[in-house]
Every structure is written in C-alpha cells, then in structure tokens.
Amino acid sequence: MINGYRRISLFKHVIEVPNVPLREDVDVHLVPDEGKQLMNIRIWWNNKKVHSLSLPLQGFRVHF
C-alpha cells in the first residue's frame, strides 16, 4: 500500500512510487538477475506498470 509520502517499504528499502494515489494497493513483481547481482522491481497499479527500478541483490532473501 502506498503511504502518505507516496512510498512503499520493501526489505528495508524505501521506494518512491510516483503517479499513484495515496493509500492505494499496488502489485510488486520481483525478478532477480543472478548474473548482474540485481533485483529488478516492477510496481503495477490498475494493470499498468507505474514504476520499475533495480537494486543490489544483497539485502534480499532470494532462494534459487
């Protein structure tokens, strides 16, 4: 859920999510890229991708 600052918290990361109304639920898709050691994060709202970013894979609990 988007907080009052238009952000979500995910695994101790605070992610700003623009263009989504406050207090709306969003879907978060996590796609690990083991080769680049990145976690690709895609945020969807109303069946539209509204934001995507990549963060270092360390800090995420991932089981391959």
PDB file of N, CA, C, O and CB in Angstrom:
ATOM      1  N   MET A   1       0.843  -1.168   0.000  1.00  0.00           N
ATOM      2  CA  MET A   1       0.000   0.000   0.000  1.00  0.00           C
ATOM      3  C   MET A   1       0.897   1.243   0.000  1.00  0.00           C
ATOM      4  O   MET A   1       1.899   1.297   0.713  1.00  0.00           O
ATOM      5  CB  MET A   1      -0.964  -0.009   1.222  1.00  0.00           C
ATOM      6  N   ILE A   2       0.529   2.222  -0.796  1.00  0.00           N
ATOM      7  CA  ILE A   2       1.258   3.486  -0.870  1.00  0.00           C
ATOM      8  C   ILE A   2       0.977   4.280   0.396  1.00  0.00           C
ATOM      9  O   ILE A   2      -0.179   4.445   0.785  1.00  0.00           O
ATOM     10  CB  ILE A   2       0.857   4.300  -2.141  1.00  0.00           C
ATOM     11  N   ASN A   3       2.038   4.777   1.046  1.00  0.00           N
ATOM     12  CA  ASN A   3       1.828   5.548   2.267  1.00  0.00           C
ATOM     13  C   ASN A   3       1.556   7.020   1.950  1.00  0.00           C
ATOM     14  O   ASN A   3       1.428   7.391   0.783  1.00  0.00           O
ATOM     15  CB  ASN A   3       3.046   5.424   3.191  1.00  0.00           C
ATOM     16  N   GLY A   4       1.469   7.840   2.966  1.00  0.00           N
ATOM     17  CA  GLY A   4       1.161   9.257   2.789  1.00  0.00           C
ATOM     18  C   GLY A   4       2.248  10.053   2.093  1.00  0.00           C
ATOM     19  O   GLY A   4       2.022  11.196   1.697  1.00  0.00           O
ATOM     20  N   TYR A   5       3.427   9.462   1.939  1.00  0.00           N
ATOM     21  CA  TYR A   5       4.542  10.118   1.251  1.00  0.00           C
ATOM     22  C   TYR A   5       4.767   9.548  -0.141  1.00  0.00           C
ATOM     23  O   TYR A   5       5.799   9.815  -0.757  1.00  0.00           O
ATOM     24  CB  TYR A   5       5.813   9.985   2.069  1.00  0.00           C
ATOM     25  N   ARG A   6       3.832   8.777  -0.637  1.00  0.00           N
ATOM     26  CA  ARG A   6       3.905   8.094  -1.936  1.00  0.00           C
ATOM     27  C   ARG A   6       5.094   7.134  -2.006  1.00  0.00           C
ATOM     28  O   ARG A   6       5.823   7.093  -2.996  1.00  0.00           O
ATOM     29  CB  ARG A   6       4.002   9.122  -3.069  1.00  0.00           C
ATOM     30  N   ARG A   7       5.269   6.362  -0.926  1.00  0.00           N
ATOM     31  CA  ARG A   7       6.368   5.405  -0.868  1.00  0.00           C
ATOM     32  C   ARG A   7       5.871   4.061  -0.351  1.00  0.00           C
ATOM     33  O   ARG A   7       4.826   3.964   0.292  1.00  0.00           O
ATOM     34  CB  ARG A   7       7.503   5.936   0.022  1.00  0.00           C
ATOM     35  N   ILE A   8       6.652   3.032  -0.652  1.00  0.00           N
ATOM     36  CA  ILE A   8       6.432   1.717  -0.063  1.00  0.00           C
ATOM     37  C   ILE A   8       7.744   1.267   0.564  1.00  0.00           C
ATOM     38  O   ILE A   8       8.815   1.730   0.171  1.00  0.00           O
ATOM     39  CB  ILE A   8       5.925   0.682  -1.130  1.00  0.00           C
ATOM     40  N   SER A   9       7.662   0.376   1.527  1.00  0.00           N
ATOM     41  CA  SER A   9       8.852  -0.226   2.135  1.00  0.00           C
ATOM     42  C   SER A   9       8.910  -1.678   1.706  1.00  0.00           C
ATOM     43  O   SER A   9       7.910  -2.395   1.728  1.00  0.00           O
ATOM     44  CB  SER A   9       8.831  -0.101   3.698  1.00  0.00           C
ATOM     45  N   LEU A  10      10.112  -2.098   1.313  1.00  0.00           N
ATOM     46  CA  LEU A  10      10.293  -3.450   0.809  1.00  0.00           C
ATOM     47  C   LEU A  10      11.676  -3.930   1.215  1.00  0.00           C
ATOM     48  O   LEU A  10      12.676  -3.400   0.731  1.00  0.00           O
ATOM     49  CB  LEU A  10      10.108  -3.509  -0.737  1.00  0.00           C
ATOM     50  N   PHE A  11      11.753  -4.930   2.099  1.00  0.00           N
ATOM     51  CA  PHE A  11      13.033  -5.461   2.548  1.00  0.00           C
ATOM     52  C   PHE A  11      13.974  -4.348   3.020  1.00  0.00           C
ATOM     53  O   PHE A  11      15.141  -4.314   2.629  1.00  0.00           O
ATOM     54  CB  PHE A  11      13.688  -6.259   1.426  1.00  0.00           C
ATOM     55  N   LYS A  12      13.477  -3.458   3.843  1.00  0.00           N
ATOM     56  CA  LYS A  12      14.230  -2.335   4.412  1.00  0.00           C
ATOM     57  C   LYS A  12      14.634  -1.278   3.393  1.00  0.00           C
ATOM     58  O   LYS A  12      15.434  -0.400   3.714  1.00  0.00           O
ATOM     59  CB  LYS A  12      15.457  -2.849   5.088  1.00  0.00           C
ATOM     60  N   HIS A  13      14.104  -1.339   2.176  1.00  0.00           N
ATOM     61  CA  HIS A  13      14.318  -0.307   1.168  1.00  0.00           C
ATOM     62  C   HIS A  13      13.045   0.532   1.102  1.00  0.00           C
ATOM     63  O   HIS A  13      11.938  -0.006   1.128  1.00  0.00           O
ATOM     64  CB  HIS A  13      14.675  -0.931  -0.238  1.00  0.00           C
ATOM     65  N   VAL A  14      13.204   1.835   1.018  1.00  0.00           N
ATOM     66  CA  VAL A  14      12.060   2.728   0.848  1.00  0.00           C
ATOM     67  C   VAL A  14      12.055   3.150  -0.618  1.00  0.00           C
ATOM     68  O   VAL A  14      13.034   3.699  -1.124  1.00  0.00           O
ATOM     69  CB  VAL A  14      12.134   3.983   1.822  1.00  0.00           C
ATOM     70  N   ILE A  15      10.934   2.884  -1.292  1.00  0.00           N
ATOM     71  CA  ILE A  15      10.835   3.114  -2.736  1.00  0.00           C
ATOM     72  C   ILE A  15       9.733   4.124  -2.995  1.00  0.00           C
ATOM     73  O   ILE A  15       8.590   3.932  -2.579  1.00  0.00           O
ATOM     74  CB  ILE A  15      10.561   1.787  -3.506  1.00  0.00           C
ATOM     75  N   GLU A  16      10.085   5.206  -3.689  1.00  0.00           N
ATOM     76  CA  GLU A  16       9.095   6.210  -4.061  1.00  0.00           C
ATOM     77  C   GLU A  16       8.318   5.712  -5.281  1.00  0.00           C
ATOM     78  O   GLU A  16       8.899   5.207  -6.242  1.00  0.00           O
ATOM     79  CB  GLU A  16       9.776   7.584  -4.355  1.00  0.00           C
ATOM     80  N   VAL A  17       7.002   5.863  -5.221  1.00  0.00           N
ATOM     81  CA  VAL A  17       6.140   5.399  -6.307  1.00  0.00           C
ATOM     82  C   VAL A  17       5.317   6.584  -6.802  1.00  0.00           C
ATOM     83  O   VAL A  17       4.308   6.932  -6.189  1.00  0.00           O
ATOM     84  CB  VAL A  17       5.211   4.223  -5.839  1.00  0.00           C
ATOM     85  N   PRO A  18       5.738   7.211  -7.911  1.00  0.00           N
ATOM     86  CA  PRO A  18       5.008   8.377  -8.422  1.00  0.00           C
ATOM     87  C   PRO A  18       3.724   7.979  -9.146  1.00  0.00           C
ATOM     88  O   PRO A  18       3.559   6.831  -9.557  1.00  0.00           O
ATOM     89  CB  PRO A  18       5.899   9.180  -9.363  1.00  0.00           C
ATOM     90  N   ASN A  19       2.841   8.923  -9.290  1.00  0.00           N
ATOM     91  CA  ASN A  19       1.626   8.782 -10.107  1.00  0.00           C
ATOM     92  C   ASN A  19       0.637   7.742  -9.613  1.00  0.00           C
ATOM     93  O   ASN A  19      -0.149   7.218 -10.402  1.00  0.00           O
ATOM     94  CB  ASN A  19       2.007   8.442 -11.493  1.00  0.00           C
ATOM     95  N   VAL A  20       0.659   7.433  -8.323  1.00  0.00           N
ATOM     96  CA  VAL A  20      -0.321   6.519  -7.735  1.00  0.00           C
ATOM     97  C   VAL A  20      -0.965   7.256  -6.563  1.00  0.00           C
ATOM     98  O   VAL A  20      -0.253   7.813  -5.727  1.00  0.00           O
ATOM     99  CB  VAL A  20       0.348   5.155  -7.271  1.00  0.00           C
ATOM    100  N   PRO A  21      -2.296   7.271  -6.486  1.00  0.00           N
ATOM    101  CA  PRO A  21      -2.953   7.954  -5.366  1.00  0.00           C
ATOM    102  C   PRO A  21      -2.539   7.365  -4.014  1.00  0.00           C
ATOM    103  O   PRO A  21      -2.200   6.186  -3.909  1.00  0.00           O
ATOM    104  CB  PRO A  21      -4.472   7.874  -5.521  1.00  0.00           C
ATOM    105  N   LEU A  22      -2.576   8.201  -3.003  1.00  0.00           N
ATOM    106  CA  LEU A  22      -2.226   7.778  -1.653  1.00  0.00           C
ATOM    107  C   LEU A  22      -3.135   6.652  -1.183  1.00  0.00           C
ATOM    108  O   LEU A  22      -4.318   6.605  -1.521  1.00  0.00           O
ATOM    109  CB  LEU A  22      -2.307   8.959  -0.685  1.00  0.00           C
ATOM    110  N   ARG A  23      -2.562   5.747  -0.399  1.00  0.00           N
ATOM    111  CA  ARG A  23      -3.268   4.639   0.247  1.00  0.00           C
ATOM    112  C   ARG A  23      -3.856   3.616  -0.733  1.00  0.00           C
ATOM    113  O   ARG A  23      -4.756   2.857  -0.375  1.00  0.00           O
ATOM    114  CB  ARG A  23      -4.369   5.188   1.101  1.00  0.00           C
ATOM    115  N   GLU A  24      -3.352   3.599  -1.949  1.00  0.00           N
ATOM    116  CA  GLU A  24      -3.792   2.600  -2.930  1.00  0.00           C
ATOM    117  C   GLU A  24      -2.894   1.372  -2.826  1.00  0.00           C
ATOM    118  O   GLU A  24      -1.706   1.490  -2.526  1.00  0.00           O
ATOM    119  CB  GLU A  24      -3.763   3.183  -4.380  1.00  0.00           C
ATOM    120  N   ASP A  25      -3.460   0.204  -3.070  1.00  0.00           N
ATOM    121  CA  ASP A  25      -2.683  -1.034  -3.118  1.00  0.00           C
ATOM    122  C   ASP A  25      -1.990  -1.145  -4.467  1.00  0.00           C
ATOM    123  O   ASP A  25      -2.560  -0.792  -5.499  1.00  0.00           O
ATOM    124  CB  ASP A  25      -3.587  -2.268  -2.866  1.00  0.00           C
ATOM    125  N   VAL A  26      -0.760  -1.636  -4.451  1.00  0.00           N
ATOM    126  CA  VAL A  26      -0.011  -1.872  -5.682  1.00  0.00           C
ATOM    127  C   VAL A  26       0.474  -3.315  -5.684  1.00  0.00           C
ATOM    128  O   VAL A  26       0.559  -3.951  -4.633  1.00  0.00           O
ATOM    129  CB  VAL A  26       1.188  -0.878  -5.817  1.00  0.00           C
ATOM    130  N   ASP A  27       0.786  -3.820  -6.852  1.00  0.00           N
ATOM    131  CA  ASP A  27       1.387  -5.142  -7.001  1.00  0.00           C
ATOM    132  C   ASP A  27       2.872  -4.950  -7.240  1.00  0.00           C
ATOM    133  O   ASP A  27       3.273  -4.104  -8.039  1.00  0.00           O
ATOM    134  CB  ASP A  27       0.725  -5.951  -8.168  1.00  0.00           C
ATOM    135  N   VAL A  28       3.690  -5.734  -6.548  1.00  0.00           N
ATOM    136  CA  VAL A  28       5.141  -5.649  -6.680  1.00  0.00           C
ATOM    137  C   VAL A  28       5.640  -6.969  -7.256  1.00  0.00           C
ATOM    138  O   VAL A  28       5.384  -8.034  -6.696  1.00  0.00           O
ATOM    139  CB  VAL A  28       5.825  -5.334  -5.304  1.00  0.00           C
ATOM    140  N   HIS A  29       6.347  -6.893  -8.368  1.00  0.00           N
ATOM    141  CA  HIS A  29       6.924  -8.069  -9.009  1.00  0.00           C
ATOM    142  C   HIS A  29       8.430  -7.995  -8.830  1.00  0.00           C
ATOM    143  O   HIS A  29       9.055  -7.010  -9.224  1.00  0.00           O
ATOM    144  CB  HIS A  29       6.532  -8.155 -10.527  1.00  0.00           C
ATOM    145  N   LEU A  30       9.014  -9.024  -8.242  1.00  0.00           N
ATOM    146  CA  LEU A  30      10.453  -9.095  -8.022  1.00  0.00           C
ATOM    147  C   LEU A  30      11.057 -10.099  -8.990  1.00  0.00           C
ATOM    148  O   LEU A  30      10.625 -11.249  -9.055  1.00  0.00           O
ATOM    149  CB  LEU A  30      10.775  -9.483  -6.556  1.00  0.00           C
ATOM    150  N   VAL A  31      12.059  -9.658  -9.742  1.00  0.00           N
ATOM    151  CA  VAL A  31      12.719 -10.520 -10.714  1.00  0.00           C
ATOM    152  C   VAL A  31      14.224 -10.467 -10.459  1.00  0.00           C
ATOM    153  O   VAL A  31      14.877  -9.492 -10.830  1.00  0.00           O
ATOM    154  CB  VAL A  31      12.378 -10.088 -12.180  1.00  0.00           C
ATOM    155  N   PRO A  32      14.785 -11.511  -9.826  1.00  0.00           N
ATOM    156  CA  PRO A  32      16.223 -11.494  -9.557  1.00  0.00           C
ATOM    157  C   PRO A  32      17.029 -11.731 -10.831  1.00  0.00           C
ATOM    158  O   PRO A  32      16.657 -12.548 -11.673  1.00  0.00           O
ATOM    159  CB  PRO A  32      16.581 -12.549  -8.509  1.00  0.00           C
ATOM    160  N   ASP A  33      18.135 -11.006 -10.956  1.00  0.00           N
ATOM    161  CA  ASP A  33      19.082 -11.200 -12.049  1.00  0.00           C
ATOM    162  C   ASP A  33      20.395 -11.636 -11.405  1.00  0.00           C
ATOM    163  O   ASP A  33      21.217 -10.810 -11.008  1.00  0.00           O
ATOM    164  CB  ASP A  33      19.259  -9.883 -12.925  1.00  0.00           C
ATOM    165  N   GLU A  34      20.571 -12.945 -11.312  1.00  0.00           N
ATOM    166  CA  GLU A  34      21.719 -13.513 -10.611  1.00  0.00           C
ATOM    167  C   GLU A  34      23.038 -13.136 -11.290  1.00  0.00           C
ATOM    168  O   GLU A  34      24.042 -12.932 -10.608  1.00  0.00           O
ATOM    169  CB  GLU A  34      21.587 -15.032 -10.535  1.00  0.00           C
ATOM    170  N   GLY A  35      23.049 -13.042 -12.608  1.00  0.00           N
ATOM    171  CA  GLY A  35      24.270 -12.711 -13.338  1.00  0.00           C
ATOM    172  C   GLY A  35      24.781 -11.314 -13.035  1.00  0.00           C
ATOM    173  O   GLY A  35      25.986 -11.107 -12.893  1.00  0.00           O
ATOM    174  N   LYS A  36      23.874 -10.359 -12.937  1.00  0.00           N
ATOM    175  CA  LYS A  36      24.256  -8.970 -12.647  1.00  0.00           C
ATOM    176  C   LYS A  36      24.165  -8.637 -11.170  1.00  0.00           C
ATOM    177  O   LYS A  36      24.503  -7.525 -10.763  1.00  0.00           O
ATOM    178  CB  LYS A  36      23.383  -8.018 -13.429  1.00  0.00           C
ATOM    179  N   GLN A  37      23.709  -9.596 -10.355  1.00  0.00           N
ATOM    180  CA  GLN A  37      23.532  -9.399  -8.917  1.00  0.00           C
ATOM    181  C   GLN A  37      22.590  -8.224  -8.623  1.00  0.00           C
ATOM    182  O   GLN A  37      22.861  -7.389  -7.761  1.00  0.00           O
ATOM    183  CB  GLN A  37      24.892  -9.162  -8.246  1.00  0.00           C
ATOM    184  N   LEU A  38      21.474  -8.186  -9.366  1.00  0.00           N
ATOM    185  CA  LEU A  38      20.470  -7.142  -9.193  1.00  0.00           C
ATOM    186  C   LEU A  38      19.099  -7.752  -8.957  1.00  0.00           C
ATOM    187  O   LEU A  38      18.815  -8.867  -9.395  1.00  0.00           O
ATOM    188  CB  LEU A  38      20.436  -6.218 -10.413  1.00  0.00           C
ATOM    189  N   MET A  39      18.264  -7.015  -8.268  1.00  0.00           N
ATOM    190  CA  MET A  39      16.854  -7.360  -8.120  1.00  0.00           C
ATOM    191  C   MET A  39      16.067  -6.323  -8.910  1.00  0.00           C
ATOM    192  O   MET A  39      16.065  -5.141  -8.567  1.00  0.00           O
ATOM    193  CB  MET A  39      16.408  -7.401  -6.599  1.00  0.00           C
ATOM    194  N   ASN A  40      15.406  -6.769  -9.958  1.00  0.00           N
ATOM    195  CA  ASN A  40      14.559  -5.882 -10.745  1.00  0.00           C
ATOM    196  C   ASN A  40      13.191  -5.833 -10.078  1.00  0.00           C
ATOM    197  O   ASN A  40      12.565  -6.867  -9.844  1.00  0.00           O
ATOM    198  CB  ASN A  40      14.450  -6.363 -12.235  1.00  0.00           C
ATOM    199  N   ILE A  41      12.738  -4.633  -9.778  1.00  0.00           N
ATOM    200  CA  ILE A  41      11.467  -4.432  -9.078  1.00  0.00           C
ATOM    201  C   ILE A  41      10.534  -3.684 -10.017  1.00  0.00           C
ATOM    202  O   ILE A  41      10.871  -2.621 -10.539  1.00  0.00           O
ATOM    203  CB  ILE A  41      11.664  -3.647  -7.729  1.00  0.00           C
ATOM    204  N   ARG A  42       9.360  -4.258 -10.220  1.00  0.00           N
ATOM    205  CA  ARG A  42       8.349  -3.643 -11.090  1.00  0.00           C
ATOM    206  C   ARG A  42       7.086  -3.444 -10.276  1.00  0.00           C
ATOM    207  O   ARG A  42       6.596  -4.377  -9.639  1.00  0.00           O
ATOM    208  CB  ARG A  42       8.066  -4.521 -12.361  1.00  0.00           C
ATOM    209  N   ILE A  43       6.566  -2.245 -10.296  1.00  0.00           N
ATOM    210  CA  ILE A  43       5.394  -1.896  -9.492  1.00  0.00           C
ATOM    211  C   ILE A  43       4.242  -1.599 -10.432  1.00  0.00           C
ATOM    212  O   ILE A  43       4.352  -0.783 -11.348  1.00  0.00           O
ATOM    213  CB  ILE A  43       5.682  -0.675  -8.558  1.00  0.00           C
ATOM    214  N   TRP A  44       3.126  -2.287 -10.181  1.00  0.00           N
ATOM    215  CA  TRP A  44       1.937  -2.194 -11.025  1.00  0.00           C
ATOM    216  C   TRP A  44       0.769  -1.647 -10.219  1.00  0.00           C
ATOM    217  O   TRP A  44       0.609  -1.959  -9.039  1.00  0.00           O
ATOM    218  CB  TRP A  44       1.581  -3.570 -11.625  1.00  0.00           C
ATOM    219  N   TRP A  45      -0.048  -0.824 -10.877  1.00  0.00           N
ATOM    220  CA  TRP A  45      -1.284  -0.304 -10.284  1.00  0.00           C
ATOM    221  C   TRP A  45      -2.323  -0.212 -11.398  1.00  0.00           C
ATOM    222  O   TRP A  45      -2.044   0.314 -12.475  1.00  0.00           O
ATOM    223  CB  TRP A  45      -1.056   1.103  -9.593  1.00  0.00           C
ATOM    224  N   ASN A  46      -3.505  -0.720 -11.134  1.00  0.00           N
ATOM    225  CA  ASN A  46      -4.595  -0.732 -12.132  1.00  0.00           C
ATOM    226  C   ASN A  46      -4.150  -1.371 -13.452  1.00  0.00           C
ATOM    227  O   ASN A  46      -4.432  -0.843 -14.527  1.00  0.00           O
ATOM    228  CB  ASN A  46      -5.092   0.704 -12.394  1.00  0.00           C
ATOM    229  N   ASN A  47      -3.463  -2.494 -13.363  1.00  0.00           N
ATOM    230  CA  ASN A  47      -2.998  -3.254 -14.534  1.00  0.00           C
ATOM    231  C   ASN A  47      -2.040  -2.477 -15.428  1.00  0.00           C
ATOM    232  O   ASN A  47      -1.923  -2.776 -16.617  1.00  0.00           O
ATOM    233  CB  ASN A  47      -4.178  -3.693 -15.350  1.00  0.00           C
ATOM    234  N   LYS A  48      -1.350  -1.479 -14.866  1.00  0.00           N
ATOM    235  CA  LYS A  48      -0.345  -0.720 -15.614  1.00  0.00           C
ATOM    236  C   LYS A  48       0.937  -0.669 -14.801  1.00  0.00           C
ATOM    237  O   LYS A  48       0.906  -0.486 -13.584  1.00  0.00           O
ATOM    238  CB  LYS A  48      -0.850   0.717 -15.940  1.00  0.00           C
ATOM    239  N   LYS A  49       2.059  -0.832 -15.480  1.00  0.00           N
ATOM    240  CA  LYS A  49       3.341  -0.692 -14.793  1.00  0.00           C
ATOM    241  C   LYS A  49       3.589   0.792 -14.565  1.00  0.00           C
ATOM    242  O   LYS A  49       3.666   1.565 -15.520  1.00  0.00           O
ATOM    243  CB  LYS A  49       4.511  -1.343 -15.613  1.00  0.00           C
ATOM    244  N   VAL A  50       3.713   1.190 -13.301  1.00  0.00           N
ATOM    245  CA  VAL A  50       3.868   2.603 -12.969  1.00  0.00           C
ATOM    246  C   VAL A  50       5.293   2.961 -12.567  1.00  0.00           C
ATOM    247  O   VAL A  50       5.651   4.139 -12.555  1.00  0.00           O
ATOM    248  CB  VAL A  50       2.923   2.973 -11.856  1.00  0.00           C
ATOM    249  N   HIS A  51       6.116   1.957 -12.237  1.00  0.00           N
ATOM    250  CA  HIS A  51       7.483   2.251 -11.832  1.00  0.00           C
ATOM    251  C   HIS A  51       8.314   0.969 -11.897  1.00  0.00           C
ATOM    252  O   HIS A  51       7.808  -0.126 -11.653  1.00  0.00           O
ATOM    253  CB  HIS A  51       7.519   2.863 -10.404  1.00  0.00           C
ATOM    254  N   SER A  52       9.579   1.122 -12.225  1.00  0.00           N
ATOM    255  CA  SER A  52      10.500  -0.019 -12.175  1.00  0.00           C
ATOM    256  C   SER A  52      11.875   0.500 -11.783  1.00  0.00           C
ATOM    257  O   SER A  52      12.245   1.628 -12.106  1.00  0.00           O
ATOM    258  CB  SER A  52      10.555  -0.777 -13.550  1.00  0.00           C
ATOM    259  N   LEU A  53      12.620  -0.337 -11.086  1.00  0.00           N
ATOM    260  CA  LEU A  53      13.960   0.008 -10.663  1.00  0.00           C
ATOM    261  C   LEU A  53      14.733  -1.262 -10.377  1.00  0.00           C
ATOM    262  O   LEU A  53      14.161  -2.346 -10.269  1.00  0.00           O
ATOM    263  CB  LEU A  53      13.932   0.923  -9.430  1.00  0.00           C
ATOM    264  N   SER A  54      16.040  -1.111 -10.255  1.00  0.00           N
ATOM    265  CA  SER A  54      16.909  -2.232  -9.914  1.00  0.00           C
ATOM    266  C   SER A  54      17.713  -1.865  -8.685  1.00  0.00           C
ATOM    267  O   SER A  54      18.224  -0.751  -8.568  1.00  0.00           O
ATOM    268  CB  SER A  54      17.844  -2.604 -11.097  1.00  0.00           C
ATOM    269  N   LEU A  55      17.819  -2.820  -7.764  1.00  0.00           N
ATOM    270  CA  LEU A  55      18.593  -2.640  -6.550  1.00  0.00           C
ATOM    271  C   LEU A  55      19.564  -3.806  -6.422  1.00  0.00           C
ATOM    272  O   LEU A  55      19.329  -4.868  -6.998  1.00  0.00           O
ATOM    273  CB  LEU A  55      17.669  -2.537  -5.302  1.00  0.00           C
ATOM    274  N   PRO A  56      20.658  -3.623  -5.673  1.00  0.00           N
ATOM    275  CA  PRO A  56      21.596  -4.739  -5.475  1.00  0.00           C
ATOM    276  C   PRO A  56      20.893  -5.947  -4.860  1.00  0.00           C
ATOM    277  O   PRO A  56      20.045  -5.805  -3.979  1.00  0.00           O
ATOM    278  CB  PRO A  56      22.770  -4.302  -4.578  1.00  0.00           C
ATOM    279  N   LEU A  57      21.253  -7.118  -5.329  1.00  0.00           N
ATOM    280  CA  LEU A  57      20.613  -8.355  -4.886  1.00  0.00           C
ATOM    281  C   LEU A  57      20.857  -8.626  -3.407  1.00  0.00           C
ATOM    282  O   LEU A  57      19.995  -9.190  -2.733  1.00  0.00           O
ATOM    283  CB  LEU A  57      21.114  -9.525  -5.712  1.00  0.00           C
ATOM    284  N   GLN A  58      22.018  -8.232  -2.895  1.00  0.00           N
ATOM    285  CA  GLN A  58      22.279  -8.436  -1.475  1.00  0.00           C
ATOM    286  C   GLN A  58      21.286  -7.596  -0.671  1.00  0.00           C
ATOM    287  O   GLN A  58      20.959  -6.472  -1.052  1.00  0.00           O
ATOM    288  CB  GLN A  58      23.755  -8.062  -1.113  1.00  0.00           C
ATOM    289  N   GLY A  59      20.828  -8.136   0.405  1.00  0.00           N
ATOM    290  CA  GLY A  59      19.807  -7.466   1.199  1.00  0.00           C
ATOM    291  C   GLY A  59      18.417  -8.045   0.945  1.00  0.00           C
ATOM    292  O   GLY A  59      17.486  -7.776   1.703  1.00  0.00           O
ATOM    293  N   PHE A  60      18.273  -8.836  -0.113  1.00  0.00           N
ATOM    294  CA  PHE A  60      17.018  -9.519  -0.403  1.00  0.00           C
ATOM    295  C   PHE A  60      17.207 -10.995  -0.079  1.00  0.00           C
ATOM    296  O   PHE A  60      18.270 -11.558  -0.341  1.00  0.00           O
ATOM    297  CB  PHE A  60      16.581  -9.315  -1.896  1.00  0.00           C
ATOM    298  N   ARG A  61      16.207 -11.609   0.476  1.00  0.00           N
ATOM    299  CA  ARG A  61      16.258 -13.049   0.724  1.00  0.00           C
ATOM    300  C   ARG A  61      15.727 -13.758  -0.512  1.00  0.00           C
ATOM    301  O   ARG A  61      14.522 -13.779  -0.762  1.00  0.00           O
ATOM    302  CB  ARG A  61      15.435 -13.442   1.999  1.00  0.00           C
ATOM    303  N   VAL A  62      16.632 -14.334  -1.274  1.00  0.00           N
ATOM    304  CA  VAL A  62      16.266 -14.986  -2.529  1.00  0.00           C
ATOM    305  C   VAL A  62      16.757 -16.422  -2.489  1.00  0.00           C
ATOM    306  O   VAL A  62      17.906 -16.682  -2.132  1.00  0.00           O
ATOM    307  CB  VAL A  62      16.858 -14.230  -3.757  1.00  0.00           C
ATOM    308  N   HIS A  63      15.898 -17.341  -2.851  1.00  0.00           N
ATOM    309  CA  HIS A  63      16.255 -18.755  -2.938  1.00  0.00           C
ATOM    310  C   HIS A  63      16.123 -19.194  -4.381  1.00  0.00           C
ATOM    311  O   HIS A  63      15.037 -19.142  -4.958  1.00  0.00           O
ATOM    312  CB  HIS A  63      15.362 -19.627  -2.007  1.00  0.00           C
ATOM    313  N   PHE A  64      17.224 -19.625  -4.959  1.00  0.00           N
ATOM    314  CA  PHE A  64      17.202 -20.058  -6.362  1.00  0.00           C
ATOM    315  C   PHE A  64      16.976 -21.543  -6.446  1.00  0.00           C
ATOM    316  O   PHE A  64      16.925 -22.098  -7.543  1.00  0.00           O
ATOM    317  CB  PHE A  64      18.503 -19.683  -7.076  1.00  0.00           C
TER     318      PHE A  64
END
